[in-house]
Amino acid sequence: MSTDTFPGPATDLTAQEKKGIVAHLLQKNEEASCVVRMKDFSEAAKKKEKKKAETPRIIVIGKYRVFLFKCDKGQLAAEFPYIDIQEIQSTSSTEIGIQAGGKLHLGETPDAETLLLHIRKAITKCFPTAPHDTVVKMNVTPASRLLAFELTEQPCGGFESAYNCGCDYANIQPNQQVIQSARRVAAIPTRDLDIREFATELLAETRALSIALRYNTFFTSFKASHIKISPENLAALLDLFKYNKNFRTVDLSNLGASKEAIMELAEGWALNNGGAVSVIDLSGNNTEDRGATALAEALLKWANGISSLNIARSSIGKTGLSAIFKALRDHKSMRDSLKYLDISYNKLDIEGTRALDAFLSTKNTLTSVKLGNVH
């Protein structure tokens, strides 16, 4: 980036300010789409304290984050990656606020509309198919100020752009093998994502991959079956289920996942109301009673029902199975949608059998129940 030209309303930057900003953007491999000088941009809490000193800042809208630079020397004051921003606030054409890290930064500028537009464009470039307000909540009044803009369609729902954003967040260079894998998938095309095409042993790369899939609306099936994956990498991968609302089928079978991993998965699904998941295969994992109980609690929070549940060979005992059966029985949408249930090779016992009978005696839509080698 040249110090001679800067995009946006801030045309009065000093040579020292330009030099400092450009140096940091180059270090971050970032590009500025908009630069605005603000007389005061600081924490809302400090404004309420009626502090006398103003906090002048230069706001730079980058590809993956918003930067705040100090005036005069162009030193970095703060930066907010888009995936860490909870909310953008604006109640008038001269006000803008950024909520991140539990703090709200507020400021006034005649260029608030310009900032809003460039922030929204940058977020959309990172996550092209993400539904409105899912990445960052836009609390803007009136809503008519959120002007429409054209989008360029990208393969696989913008996977590559989102992956680059995830790599930036993880502070790593994009893995070209992952990008090439995405391009091969795009050429088929298929809506099924097999993680074996993208798997990596590096934790940072797994985190970047997880971020890339958070808001993806292209893939409808997620498969991570029969692969060796460390507990840390698995936890990073499963984090995406807190956000993704497009996967209909999830196959996490035969990973040897621990009960703790299944509990984390269940917690994510509970926070996400199950997303759009309808077919679940968790067979061949070490789910045990605690993992099954957590899954049962998550199922109760599902917005809709599921059609298939496979938890065979999961070391689940009567307590966990009873919790699953009770959740399926108590959630009407589950009763009205579940067609297939496989609990083979788990320990049903008398208590579990009674819970299963109670579920089966309730009106349901089951067409296949597998009970092989339950005892």
N, C-alpha and C positions, 0 to 999 in steps of 0.2 A: 504494500500500500504506500502510495506516495504522500509526502507531507504537504504537497502542493494543493491537492484537492480532497475535500471532505464532504460526504453526502449529508444533506439535511440542512436545517435552518442555521446551524452554528457556523457562520462564515467569518466570525471575528476571533477565532482562536489564535493565540500567540504562537510564535515559533517553538517556545519551550513546551507549551501544552501539546502541540501537534507531535513534537518529537517523543514525548513521554507516552502518549496514546498509541502512536504507531509502533513504538518499540514493544509495548505490551501485546498489542494485537498480533504482531508478527511472532512473538514468543508463543502465543496461544494458537497460532495458525487460524486466526479469526479474520473476518471481514466486517467492516461497518456498513450498514445500510442507511443509518440515520444518526446524526449527532446533534444534540440540543444542549445549549447552556441554560442552566436554571439558577435563579438567584438564591433559592433556598430549597433544598431537598433533603429532608432528615426524618428521623423516627417520629411517628405521630405522638408517642408518649412524651417526647421532649418538647414538642410543640404545645402540648397541654400544660406543661410546666411553665410555659410562657418565658422560655429562655430568650435572652436578649440577642445573643449572637446568631446570625444566620449561618446556614451551611450551604454555601454555593457549590454546585456540582455540574460536571459535564456528563450527560447521559449518552452512552453509545449503545446502539442496538446492533448486536452481532448475530452471527449465524446460529449460535447455540446458547447465548446468554445475554443478559443486560449488564453493562459495565457502568460503574459510577467512578468518575475520576475527579480528583481535587483540581480546583482551578489554580492558575499560575504555573505550577510545575508539571501538571498532567500526570500526577502519581495516582495509582489505583487506590480507591477508597473502599470499594466493595464490588462484588460481582454476583449475579443471580442466574445460575443455569435455569433454563426454562422449565425443566422437569422438577426443579425445587421451588418454583413459584406457585403458591397456592391460589393467588387471586390478583387480578388487576382491577383497581377501582377508579372510577371517574364519574363524578356527579355533575360535571359541567365541562364545557369545551376548554376551560383553562386550568383544570385540575387533573392530576393523575397520581395514583398510589400503587405501590407494589408490596404485596403481602408475601413474605418469605421468611422461613426460619422462625416463625412465631412473632415476627416484627412487621409493622406496617410503616413504610417510608412514603411520605406525602410531599407533594410540591405543586406549585402553581406555575403555569407557563402558557403563553398564547399558542404554543405548538403541541398541546396535549393531543389533538386529533391526529397530527402527524405521527406522534409517538405510538398511539394506539394502533394505527394502521400498520406501522412497521413491525411492532411486536407481534401482532396477529399473523402477519405474513411470514415472519421468521418461524413462529411456532408451527404454522401450517406446512412450511417447507420441511421441517423436521419430521412431522407426523401428518402426511398429506391426507390420510383417510380418517383421521381421528374425528369423531363427532364433536360438534360445537360444545365447548365448556368442559370437555373431559380431561384435557391436558392441564389447562389453566382456566379457572373460572373467570369469566369476564363480567364483572359487576359494573355495568355501564348504563347510565340513565341519561336520556331515554335510549332504549335499545336501538332505535333508528340510527344512532350515531355509529353503529357497527356496520360500516359500509361493506358491501360485497366486493370481491375481487376474483379474478379468474385464476384457476388452478391448472397446472400441467399434469396430466395423468401419468403416473409412474408404474412400472412393473411391480407385481406382488404387493400392491397397496402401499408403495413407497418404502418397502423394506430397507432398501439400500440407504436412503436418506435418514431413516430412523436409526439404522445401525451405525452410521457415521456419527450421529448425535450421541448414541450410547457410548461409542468409543471415546469421543471427546470428554464425556462425563467421567468415564473410567480412566482418563488420562493415558490412553494407549493409541497406537496407530491402528487403523482398520486392517483386519486380517484379509488379505486378498483372496484367500481360499474360501472364506465365508461369502465374500461378494460374488465370486465366480459361481459358487453353489447356488446362490440366490438367482443369478442370471440363468443358470441351467434350469432351475425350477420354473422360472418365468417363461422359458421357451417351450415348456411342455404343452400348455400350462396345466397346473393342478392346484387344487385348493387344499391338498393334504401336505402338511409339513412334517417331515421325518427328521428329528433332531440329529440323527446320525450323519446327515448331510452337512451339518454345521458344527458338530461337537468339537470341543477343544478342552484341553486339560488346564488351560490358564484361567484362573478365577476372574481376572479383570475382563477377559474376552467373553466369558459366560455372562457376566453382568451386562456387558454391552449388548449381547444377543437377547437377553431378557428384556432390556429396555426397548430394543427394536420391535419386540412382539407385544409390548404392553397395549398399544392402541391399534394394532394392525386389524383391519377389517377385511382382508383378502382371504387369509387362510381360515378354513372352518374345521380342520382336523389337526390335532397335535399328537405326535407319537414320539415317545422316548422310551423304547422298550429294548430289553436285552442289551444294554450297554453298561460299561463300567464308568461310574461317575463318582467323584469324591463327595462326601457329605456337604462340603462347603460349596462346591459347584452346583450340586443338586438344590441346595437352599437358595442360591442366587437365581437359578433357573425357575424354581417354583414361585418366586416372587411375582412373576408376571401375571399369575392368576388372581392377584388382588385387583388387577386393572382390566385384563382382556375380557371383552364382552362378545366375542365373535366365534370362539371355538365351540363347536357342537359336540365333537368327539375328542376325548382325552384318553390316551393310552399310555399309562405309566407302569406297565406290567413288567415284572421280572427285573427290577432294578436293584433288588435287595435293600430297598429304602427302609430306614429305621422308623419306629413309631413317632419319633420326634419330627422327622421329615413329613410324614403323613399328617401330623398335627399342624405343622406350619401350612401345608397345602389346604387343609380344612379351614384354618383361620382365614387364609386369603379368600377362599370361596365364600365364607360367611360374610366377610367385609364387602364382597362383590355381589352378594345375593345369588351366587352360583353362576354369574355371567349368563351365557347362553348354553351351557353344557347340558347335554342330554344323554350321552353315552359315556360311561366311566368304566375303565378297566384298571384296577389297582391290584390285580392278582400277582402272586409271587413276591410279595413284599413282607417285611416284618412289621405289619400294622399293629398287631396285638390289640388288647382291649382298649388301651388309652387312645390309640390312633383311630380305632373304630368308633369310640364314643365321641371323639372330636368330629369325625365325619358325620355322625348322626346329628350332632348339634348344628353342623353346617347345613345339612339337608333340610332341616326345619326352617332355615332362613332363605331357601331357594325361592326365587320369584316364581318359577314354573316347575313342573315336574321333570323327571328324567325317564328315559325309556329303557335303559339298560344299566345294570350294576353288576360288575364282576369283582368279587373280593375273595376268590378262591385261593387256597394255599397262603394264607396271610397270618397264621398263628393267632387267630382271634378266638377267644373263649366265649363263654355264655354271657358275660357282662357286656362285651362289645357287640355281639350279635343281637342280644336283646335290645340294646340301644338303637341299633340300625332298624330292626323290625318295628320298634315303637315309633321311630321317626317316619318311616314309610306309612305306617298306619295312621298317624296323627295328621299328616300333611295331605289334604284332599287331592291336591294336584299330583302328588306322588302316586296315590292310589289310582288316579284316573289316567296315568300315563305309563307306569312301569310295565313293561312287557317281558323283560328277561332279568332273572336273578340267579347268580351263581355264588354259592357259599361253600362249595366243595372243599374238603380237606381242612376244615376248621373244627373246633370243639363246641358242639351245640349244647350237649348236656340237657338235663330235664328242664332247667329254667329257660334255656334258649329255645327248646322245643315248644314250650308253652307260649313264649312270645311270638314265635313263628306261627303257631296255630291261631293266635289272636289276630295277627295280621291277615292270614289267609282267609279267616272267617269273615273279615270285613270285605265289603264289595270292592273289587279291584279289577285290573285289566291284564293280569299276568297270563302269559301263554306258555312260558317255559321257566321251570325252577330246577336248578341242579343242586342236588344234595349228596353227591358222591363222597363216601368216606367221611361223613360227619359222625361224630360219636359223642 
